[in-house]
Amino acid sequence: MLGRVLLGKYRVSRLLDQGGMCKIWLARQIDIGREVVVKVLREQFLSQPKAREFLRREIHILSRFQHANAVSYYDSAPNDSDGPVLVMEYLRGLDLSMLLHREGRLMPERAGRLLMQLCEVLAAAHKAGIVHRDIKPGNLMVLHPCTPQETLKLMDFGLAKMSSLFYIGADDLSDFSLPAASGTPEYIAPEQARGRDIDARGDLYSVGVVLYEMLTGRRPFEHPTADALLDAHALDAPPTFTERGVTHVPPPVEAIVRACLAKQPDQRPRDATELAQRYEVALGKRLSAPRRSSSGLFSLRPPLPASDKADSSSRVPITPLPVAADRHALRQEFEADMPEAMAMLKLKGFLHDLGSQVVETVPGMIRVRLGEPEKPKKKSGLFSLLERGERKSGVLQLASTTDLELRMERRDPNQRTLLHITLIMRPGNGMASLEWRTRCQKIGMDLKAYLMGR
């Protein structure tokens, strides 16, 4: 990898870090001489579709999210033949884990200034429907450490999800297991530890763990195994600050930390903005963010319209997926009310039973191709057609190839389980016969019934 030129313009110079699936390289953009970070899959994961989908999803999310306190997206090649490539801002500083290792713990005011910045970027991300799911000191870079200009940047959106857009990876049609716990065991929310759906309040729990560590120098739960850590997050009360030997933190500040660490999401602060406000009240003073310079905040995205610039610090442009116009396409829309995990499981099962071949998948949309059913052997007539066309889900197959596009989204953030489904089917040969339309309508009705549980 050293010395290689990626995407025709980024020359790789040295390895910065590597995680479970990815390697992080420092590179120089040849045309303007700018140093950048390049994220690629490790060699042993290049052939694994699941790993490719994780990095593609990170590219999709990060390319649509921009904030002064998040690492900046520069470039990408999600479908590169040698594996997905993500190019990002190079951040010079210390991650929070290194800073805490060096300094032990932080005073409440200093911890609060970093918290304000973390809450700013999380408020913007959550407003855009993005849940990070891996908030931890190692993913928080502190620029200009130990100076009045300390600036926090949120990194690594590899486990993030867009809660307003559902996502089915290309290999998920053969994997019917419920979502497993993802994240870092030391910082994971109780509901996340149990493998359940999480929302923005799951991120706030992780913020509470980070805040506890900043103020006490230790994490609330310290166990040698991941299972013990997950059980502690789900069942145990964190030690008090006094039990940790910490006496310099005002009780109201500790109360805010413990509110973040509540086992039930509805007992935590409502959102990141409320958390920041409550911390300031508990501390008894306003905490101003450092003055931002243009250095390190470069973005290749076009500026917002003039009417939107006043709110550009929290505005997050999310590009909706376009729907191509096609007079031969058959389109159906309906709504289903169920938890995300159940909807995902049912949709994967439905598409699998159709004999689908994945063509494209991005958050919020999956496009598959339906092939021809097996030829009848002995029987003929209507009954053989029905028998041949049905799979174990009871879905009627098509007699020729068909492109099926399934779009899924939440349109009302106040109704978290209400899923809007758009089903678009196009004939593979471009000809929409009456028989084809009848069978497509049958698939649409089957999908609706399948999701409604009838």
C-alpha positions, -999 to +999 in steps of 0.1 A: +000+000+000+029+024+007+035+047-022+003+037-040-018+064-056-055+058-048-083+072-069-056+088-091-047+115-067-039+103-031-004+090-026-002+068+005+027+076+029+023+057+062+000+036+083-018+056+111-040+030+127-059-002+121-091-016+137-111-047+134-119-045+097-102-014+084-068+003+081-062+040+083-035+055+061-020+089+058-018+101+022-011+133+003-035+148-022-011+153-052-028+182-069-030+205-039-005+190-015-030+184+013-026+156+038-056+134+041-067+102+058-076+072+037-097+044+052-097+010+034-106-026+044-079-049+057-068-075+031-085-104+048-119-086+046-118-075+009-136-106-002-163-104+025-195-086+013-205-078+049-173-058+055-177-040+022-212-030+031-201-016+065-176+007+048-201+016+020-226+026+047-201+047+065-193+065+032-230+070+025-236+085+059-205+106+063-208+120+027-242+135+038-232+149+071-212+180+077-205+197+111-176+217+125-172+191+153-172+160+130-144+147+108-148+161+073-156+139+043-135+147+012-138+119-013-147+082-018-150+053-041-176+030-026-176+005-055-139+004-063-128-030-076-101-032-050-125-024-022-143+007-009-121+038-003-130+067+021-110+099+021-113+122+051-098+151+069-065+145+087-068+156+123-037+166+143-041+162+180-047+136+207-077+114+210-095+117+243-083+082+255-047+094+251-054+127+268-071+109+298-042+085+300-018+114+302-038+136+325-058+112+346-090+132+349-103+166+340-118+194+360-156+198+356-153+231+336-128+216+311-148+184+307-179+206+302-163+225+273-156+193+255-191+180+264-206+212+248-189+205+215-198+168+216-235+177+223-235+202+194-224+176+168-246+149+183-276+172+182-270+179+145-265+142+138-296+131+157-316+158+139-305+143+106-316+108+118-280+096+124-272+075+155-235+071+160-236+039+182-199+040+191-192+071+212-160+065+231-128+084+239-109+067+211-134+082+186-131+117+200-101+137+187-090+167+207-073+194+186-050+219+203-050+198+235-041+215+268-048+250+254-078+274+256-085+264+220-092+227+227-116+215+199-133+182+198-140+162+166-163+132+164-148+104+143-155+069+130-191+065+117-184+029+109-212+016+132-235+046+127-270+041+112-296+065+098-326+059+119-348+076+093-336+052+066-335+014+069-306-005+055-304-041+041-269-051+030-262-072-001-255-103+019-283-099+044-307-118+023-291-150+036-286-139+072-318-140+092-304-135+127-316-106+147-292-077+151-264-085+176-250-060+200-226-036+183-204-011+198-176-011+224-185-030+255-171-005+279-194+023+266-224+004+253-260+013+263-281-013+281-306-017+253-277-019+228-261-046+249-293-066+246-292-063+208-323-041+207-331-011+186-315+021+199-321+057+192-303+090+201-307+083+238-284+053+233-256+077+222-264+098+253-257+068+276-223+064+260-217+101+265-225+096+301-198+068+303-173+092+286-182+120+310-179+098+340-144+088+328-134+124+322-144+135+357-132+105+377-104+091+356-121+056+355-150+040+337-181+032+357-178-005+350-145-023+348-146-060+342-122-084+324-148-099+299-172-084+274-201-105+288-195-091+323-194-056+310-226-060+291-243-074+322-231-045+343-244-019+319-278-037+319-281-044+356-256-026+379-256+009+393-224+028+387-202+036+418-207+071+432-180+096+427-172+095+464-167+057+461-142+065+434-124+090+457-135+120+437-146+151+458-140+180+434-171+175+413-203+193+425-231+169+433-255+185+406-229+176+380-226+140+392-264+139+391-264+148+354-238+120+347-260+095+365-291+107+346-272+098+313-264+064+328-300+055+335-309+020+325-342+031+308-338+055+278-368+076+288-351+084+321-321+100+304-319+136+290-344+140+262-317+150+237-281+163+234-292+199+236-310+193+269-279+175+283-257+205+275-281+229+291-285+208+322-247+205+326-243+243+324-271+247+350-254+221+373-220+237+369-235+272+375-219+289+345-221+292+308-194+273+288-183+289+256-170+269+228-135+278+214-133+302+185-131+281+154-105+289+127-109+278+091-079+254+094-090+218+095-126+227+086-123+225+048-152+209+029-157+201-007-194+205-005-211+235-022-222+263+002-258+264+015-283+288-001-280+323+014-314+319+032-300+289+051-266+303+061-279+317+094-285+281+106-256+264+089-239+253+121-267+228+128-281+223+093-273+188+079-281+184+041-295+149+034-300+142-002-332+122-008-330+092-031-344+101-065-372+081-080-368+075-117-398+081-139-408+051-159-442+047-176-438+009-174-431+009-137-457-003-112-456+016-080-473+008-046-470+026-013-482+017+021-473+019+058-464-007+084-462-002+122-436-023+139-401-021+155-372-017+131-356-051+140-389-070+132-394-050+099-358-057+088-362-094+096-395-097+077-382-077+047-351-098+044-372-130+046-396-117+020-369-108-005-351-140+001-382-161-006-387-142-039-353-156-050-339-121-052-305-112-066-292-079-051-283-052-077-278-022-055-282-013-018-279+020+000-295+032+033-332+035+026-333+016-007-326-019-020-328-029-057-330-066-065-337-086-097-362-114-097-354-143-120-376-169-138-391-197-117-383-233-123-399-250-153-428-273-145-420-310-149-452-330-150-482-309-141-498-283-164-525-258-162-535-232-136-527-254-106-492-261-118-486-224-125-497-215-089-476-243-074-446-234-095-449-197-087-452-200-050-423-202-025-425-210+012-436-174+020-467-178-003-454-151-027-462-156-064-432-155-086-429-137-119-425-155-152-397-132-164-370-111-149-382-081-130-363-052-113-378-046-079-369-015-059-379-013-023-377+020-004-381+023+033-382+054+055-396+070+086-414+102+077-425+112+112-398+113+138-424+113+165-437+079+153-405+057+155-422+025+145-442+038+116-425+027+084-434+040+050-428+015+022-425+023-015-424-007-039-414+000-075-413-029-101-401-026-136-402-054-163-367-067-172-375-067-209-391-032-208-426-046-217-453-044-191-479-070-201-513-074-183-501-107-169-469-091-156-489-062-139-513-087-123-485-107-108-467-076-096-498-064-079-500-098-062-464-094-049-473-060-036-503-073-018-483-102-004-456-079+009-482-057+026-499-087+042-465-102+052-455-070+070-489-066+086-486-102+100-517-115+083 
